[in-house]
Amino acid sequence: MADSALLLVTIFTPLVGACLVSIVSPYGARCVRWVALVTTLLVLLLASLTVARFPADGAEASSFTTDIVWLQANQIAVHFNVGLDGLGLWMFGLSSLLMLTAVLVSWEAIKDRPALFYGMLLLLECGCLGVFTARDIMLFYVFFEFTLIPLFFLIGIWGSESRLYASTKFFLFTLAGSVLTFLGLLAIVVLTAQSSGEVTFSIPRLTELLAAHPLSPSHQLWIFLALFAGFAIKVPLFPVHTWLPLAHVQAPTAGSVFLAGVLLKIGTYGFVRFNLPLLPDASAVCMPWLLWLAAIGIVYGSLVALAQTDMKKLIAYSSVAHLGFCMIGLFSMNRLGMHGGVLQMINHGISTGGLFAVIGMTYERYHTREIASLGGLTRKLPILSFFMVVFTLSSISLPGTNGFSGEFLILLGIFQRAFDGAAPPGDLAWQFQAIALLTLSGVVLGAWYMLTLVQKVFFGPLKEPHAGPGEHHPVHDLSLREIAALAPLVVFVVWIGLFPQFFLDRMAPTLNDLQAASAQSLEQNYAEAATAAAEENATRVR
């Protein structure tokens, strides 16, 4: 009971904080900021206690589950069912950590309607905490859709010049995909009820029922495509990624930090939570197509990032590439790849969230994000430059940083799939090998565009916008508040880089269970394809 109560309090504390922010708004912006900060610190403390109490071996923690009937009519009941497992654990913690960074980096930047701004941030945090703990399909969808509303207003009200266009495009893209996802989730419930005789919206119970009464391959394929529509846009996968760079460039710094760090992971989380365990046959059939889309996204995102002149847009396109790595790991459908993919979801949130925060701090000082307008900032802003270099090294997966541990496992997973001797017969074998090589090329391209950015902006002769010879901007290095926003992220860059097993142990049992069904279907597909190929060869010989 103590664990379930702790989880519930953590999820809804941001909602209470949003109400308090509204109440204290007449007392001025300073009071609003402090209420938002105290709320965020409290959520981080509660989330840390929750994570600390989670079993170290990652075994299913039933004490972290709350199940209450929420809506009931006849035999159909929707439950308010929340809980933690190894898949949602670290995303739950990351959401609380990055919200602290988001509040601190916006401390002085937001002067227009601060109460509404911080209220939206806290509502966004509540929605994300709910997404990663929901164990009922309807509850998941409610939280999934709820996250759209605060981010729409954050971009539309406090964004840059094209904020209305960016927020509208983001909202329409995501809403259109999520409607199909909703239909797919309902189809799972209805078809499972027809095959098993039990109507349930519980995600764990549906997993058990579908293991015993799997859906037909054709039903699985159509439902997979429906879920794909929402989750692929959320990731976003190439070619439905076009809303992301615009949203990032137009969003305020806090919005970019949380969008890149947490919201994009809802898409990859959805694939692991629903597609792989509930639709294993369709996952096996669609696996090559998804791997190709992810690999193309890695190369495309990296090449477009190389061509950018705006620092924020460069990091936005790098997210397309890095989320491609996560998808490559998840749909390698082996343990190495899946563990690496989920770990890299966390790593990307830390490093890219930090990069957006640093770029936002640079923009506050110089009011430009143009790479050509800046140079040699280490001479004037050594502390800011230190953080930029650390997050850059994490982003390019330097050994000893968090990015390396996740990317290494992903590469092992896809190369094992391509070259371990159990690859499928026919043309799929060379396709997996080509995908593995394209994925590897993304490592080189990532180092190229990130190190080029750092070299041009932070090293060489000092160059400041609109400054003549001998003139300098009266800017100062990072304040204690800004250091406090970035320092916790650096701690996790080093911690995950040096001791990744601490994080992997707690997620391993859950991920192994989720991966088992799809892996079994994949191997069965391989066996059937090999048998068909052998029979065809025998027919030709005769």
N, C-alpha and C positions, 0 to 999 in steps of 0.2 A: 504493500500500500504506500509506503514511503517513497519508493522509486516511481510508481505511477503518478503520485501527487506531484513529485518533483518535476516530472516530464510535463504534466499539464500546466503547472505554474510557469515553467520556462516558455512554453508555447504562447501563453496568453499574456505574459508580462508586457511585451511590446504593445499589445492592444490597450492595456491599461495606461501605459506610458503615452500613447497617442491621445487618449482622452485627457490626461493630465496636462499635456502640452496645450491642448485647446483651452483648458480651464485657466491656465496661468498666462495665456497670451496677452491679456490686458496689462500685465506687469512689465512688458517689454521683451525685446529680443534676447537680452542677456539671461533672463530667467528661463525663457523657452529653451535656450541652448543647454543650460545646466540640467534642466529636467530631462531633456533628451539624452544627455551624456550619462546621467545617473541611471536612467532606465537601461541604457545600452550596457553599462558596466554591470548592472545587476543581472541582466540576461546572460552576459558572458560568464559571470560567476556561477549562475545556476546551470548553464550548459556545461561548464567545466566540471562541476560536481556530478552531473549526470554521466558524462563521459568517464569520469574517474570511477564511478560505481559500476560501470559496465564490466561484465566478466572479461578477464584478461585473455582467456583462451577463445573469446569470440563466440562461445556457445549461446544458444538462444536464451535471451533474458526475458522470461515470461513476466517477471515482476515489473518490467518497464511497459506494461500494456494496460490500457484502459478501454473497456468495452461497454458502452451504454447505448441502449436503444434510442435512436434519434428521431426516426420517422417510421411508422408502422401502419400498414393497411392489409387486413386479412393475413395471408402468409408471407407477405413481402415486408421486409424490415431493413431499413438503412441504419447502420450503427455509427455512432461516434466512436470509432475504434482507432486509437493511436498507439504506437509502440516503436521501439528502437530495435534494429538488428545491425549486423555488420555492414550492410550496404548503406543505410541511412545515417549511421553513427557519425562518421567524420564530416559528412555534408551538413549535418545538424550543428556540429561544432564550428565548421567554417563559416556558416551563416552568422553566428553570433560574433565571431572574431572580426569578420569584414565589416559588419555594421558599426563596430567601434571605430574602425578606420574611416568609414564613410562620414560619420558624425564629426570626427575631429578635422577632416580635411575641408569640410564645408563651414567651419566655425566662423570665419570672417568673410567667406565668399558670398554667402547668402544673406542679402539685406532686405529683399522683397518678400513679404509674407513668410517670415521664418517659422511661425507656428504651423502653418499649413505644410511647409516643406518638411519639417521634422516629423510631423504627424504622418505624412505619406511614407517617409523612410521607415518609421516604426511599423506601419501597417504592412509594408513590403516584407519586413523581417518576419512578422507574424505569419504571413502567407507562406513564406519559404520554409519556416520551421514546421508548419503544418504539412506541406508537401512531402517532406522527407520522413515524416512519422506516420502519415495516414496509412491505415491498413484496411480501409474500406474503399471500394472503387469510387462510389459517389462522393465520399469525403475527399479523396484524392483529387477528383475533378473540380470540386468546389474550391479547394485551395489553389489548384493549378490555374484556374481562371481568375481567381481573386488577385493573383500577383500581377495580372495585366493592368489593373486599374491604377494602383499607385504609380507604377513606372510610366504609364501613359501621361499622367499629370506631371510627374517629375521632369520628363522630357519636354512636354508641351508648354509648361509654364516657365521653367527655369533654364531651358536650353538656349542654344545660340540662335543665329538668324533664321535658319530654316527649321526651327523646332516643331512648328505645327505640321509641316509635311512629314518630318521624321517620325513624330509620335503617331500620326495617323497611319503611316505605312507600317510601322511596327505593330500597331493594334490590329489592323486589317489582316496582315499576314498571319499573325499568331492566332487570331480569332477564327479565321477561315480553316486553318489546319486543326484547331482544337475541336471544332464542331464535328469533323469527321472522326477525330479520336474519340469523342464522346459516343458516337454511334458504334464505333468498334468495341468500346468497353461494354456498352449495353448488349451488343451481340454476343459477347463472351458469356455474360450472365444468362441470357435467354437460351443459347444453345447448350450451355452446361446444364441448365435446368431440364431441358428436353432429354439429354442423354443420361443424367444421373437421377432425376426426379427431385432434386433439391434446389431451391431458389436461395441464393446467397450472394451478397456483394462483398463478402470478406475476401481479401486477396490471399491470405494463407489457405483458407478453405477452398477457394477456387483452384489454387495450385494443386492441392491434394486430389480434388475431384477430377481435374483434367489429366492428372497422372494416371488415374484409374480409368477414366472415360475420355480419351483424347478426341478432339474435334476432327472432322474429316479434313484431308489435305486442302480441298478446295475452300472450305469455310475458313480454315486457318490462313490461307493466302489472302483472301479478301479482307479479313480482319487485320492481318499484318499490315496491309497497305493503308487501311484506315488509321491505324495507330501511327504508322510511319508519317502520315501527313502532318500530324501535330508535333511529334517528337523531332522529326528531321528539321522542321522550321525552327524549332526552339534551340537546336544544337548550335548553329545551323549548319546543315550539310550543303555542299555544292550540289545543285545550282540554286537552292532556295535561301541563299545567304545574303541576298542583296539588301535586306533591311538593316543588317547588323552594322556595317561601317557607318552608314548615315546616322543610325541611332547613337552610336558611340560618339561620333564627332559632335553631334548636337546636344547630347546629354550633359548636365552638370557633372563635375568630377565625381561626386558621391554616387550619382546614378551609374556612371561608367564603371566605377569600382565594383559595385554590387551586381551590375548586369554581367560583367565579364567573370566575376569571381563566383557567383552563385546561380543566377538565373539561367545562364546557358547550360548549366549542368543538369537542369531539370529534364532536358531532352535526352541526354545520355542516361540519366537515372531511369527515365521511363522505358527506354529500350531494355535495360537490364531487369527492371522490376516486372515488366509485362511481356514484352515480345519474346525474349529468350526462354523463360520458364513456361509461359502459358501457350505459346505457339511454336513449339520446337521444330515441327516439320516445315512450317513456312520459313522459320529462321534459317534452317539448313538450305532451303531452296534459294532464298534471297541473299544469302551470305555473300556470294561472289559479287553481286551487283552493289551491295552496300560497301564492300571493301574497295571496289573500283571508285565509287563516289567519294569515299574518304581519302583514297590515295590521290585522286585528281584534285580534291580540295586542298590537300597538303601542298602539292606543287603549285597549284594556281594561287592559293593564298600567299605563299612565299614569294612568288614572282611578282605579284601585284604589290606586296609590301615593299619589295625592292624599289619599285617605281614611285613610291609616295614621297611627297615633299612636306606633308603635315605629320608631325610626330604621333598624334592621336589616331589618325587614320592608319598609319603604319602598324601600330599595336592592334588596332581593330582587325586588320587583315591577318595579322599573325594569329589571332584567336581562331580564325577559320582554319588555319593550318594546324594549330595545336589541338583543337577539338577533333580534327581528322585523325590525329594520333590516337586519341582516346577511343574513337570508333573502330580503328584498326585493331586495337587491343581487345575490345569487347567482342567483336565479331570474328576474331581468330578462333573463338569457341574452344580454347583450351585454358587451363588454369593459369599458366604464365601470362598469357595475353589479357585475360579478364582481370587478374589481380593488378597488372600494370595499368590497364585502362582506368580502373576505378581509382587507383592511387594517383594517376596523372590528372584525374578530375580535380582532386584536392590540390595538387601541385600547381596546376594552371591557375586555379583561383587565387592562390597565394602570390605567385610571381606576377601574373597579369594585373591583379588588383593593385599590387605594389607599384607596377609600372604606370598605370593610369593615375595613381595618387601622386607620384613624382612629377609626371607631366602636368598635372593640374597645378601643383605647387610652382612649377616653372612658369606656367601661363599667368598665374597670379602676379608674378614679379615682372614679367616682360610683356604680357598681353599679346603674345604671339606663340603659335605652335609651329611656325615655318622653320624647317631644318636649316635652310640657307641663311636665315637671319641670326642664327646663334652659333657660338663657337667658344671653346676654351673656358667653359663655365667652371671647371675644377679650380681655376685660379681665384674665382670669386665666391663660389658656393661649394666648398670641399665636402661638407656633410651631405648636402643634397646629391652631389656627384657620387659619393660613396654608396648611398642607397640605390642610385640608378645602376651602378656597376654590379652590385650584389644581385638585384632582381634580373638584370640582363644575363648574368652568368647562370642564374637559375633557369631562365627562359631557354637558354641554349643548351641546357643539360650538362653543365660542367660537372665532372665527377666530384663528389663531396657536397653537391647541392641536391635539393629535393627533386629537381627535374630529371636528374640522371637516373635515380632509382626507378622512377616510373617509366621513363622512356626506354631504359635498358630491358625491363620486363616486357614491354610492348614489342620491341624488336625481336627478343627471344621468342615470343609467342607467334609472331607472323612468320619468322624464319623456320620455326618448328613446324608450322602448318605447311609451309612450302617445300621444305627439304628433308623432312624426317622419314621419308620412305612410305608414309601412310597417306600421301597426297592422292587425290582422286585420279582415276584414269582419264585419258582423253585430254581435251584442251584446257580443262580446269587446272591441271598441274602447272603448265607454263603461266597461266594467269596469276596464280598465287605467287609464283616466283617473281613475275614482273611487278606485282603489287608490293612484295617485300623490298625489292630494289628501289621502287619509287618512294616507299616510306623511308628508306635509309637516306635517299637524296634529300629528304626534307630536313634531316639533321644538319647537313652542310648548308643548305639554303637558309635555315634559321639562324645559324651562326653568322652568315654573310650579312643579312639585312640588320640584325640587331647590333653587331659589332660596328657596322658602318654608321648606324645611327649614333652610337656612343662616341665613336671617333670624331664625327663631324661636329657634334653639339658640345661635347664635354672636354675635348682635348684640342691641342693646337693653340694658335693665338686667340686671345680674348676677343670676342665679337659680340656686340650687343646691338639690338635693333635701334635705329634712329639715333645712333651715337656717332658724333664726328670724331676726328683724330684727337686723342687725348681726353675725350669725354667719356664718362661712365655713368651708368644708371645707379641711383642711390638704393640699391637692393641689399637685403641682408640674408644671411644663411638661415637654415631651418631654426625655428623656435622650438622650445621644449614640447609644446603641443604637437607640432608636426613630427618631431622625433618620436613622440609617444604613439602617433598614428602608424608609424612605419616599423618601429623596433620589434613589436610582437611578430610581424610577418617575417622578419629576418631570423628570429629565433626558430620559427618552423622551417624556414629554408635550410638551416643548418641541421636541425633535429631530424627531419625526415631524410635529409641527405646522408647523415652519418648513422642513424638508427632506424631505417625504414621498417625493420621487422616488428617494432613496437606497434606500428599502425597496421601492418599486414596481418598480424596474428588475430587482431580483433575483427577483421573483416573476412578472414579465410573461410570459416565454416559456412557462413551464409552464402558467399560467392560460389563455393564448391557445390552447394545444393542447387543454386540457380543455374549453374553451368551444366549440370549433369544431364538434364533432359535434352537440351539442345545438342549437346555433344553426342549423345546416344543416337539421336535422329540423324545427325550428320554422318556418323560412321555407318549407319544403316543405308543412307543414300549412297555412300561410297561403295558399299558392298553390292548394292543393286546395280549401280553403274558398271562395276567391274564384271559382274555376272552377265549383264547385257552385252558388254563389249566382247567378252569371251565367246558368247553364243554367236555374235555377229561374225567374229573371226572364223569360228568353226564352220559356219554356213558358207563363208567365202572359200575356205579350203575345200569343202566338198564340191 
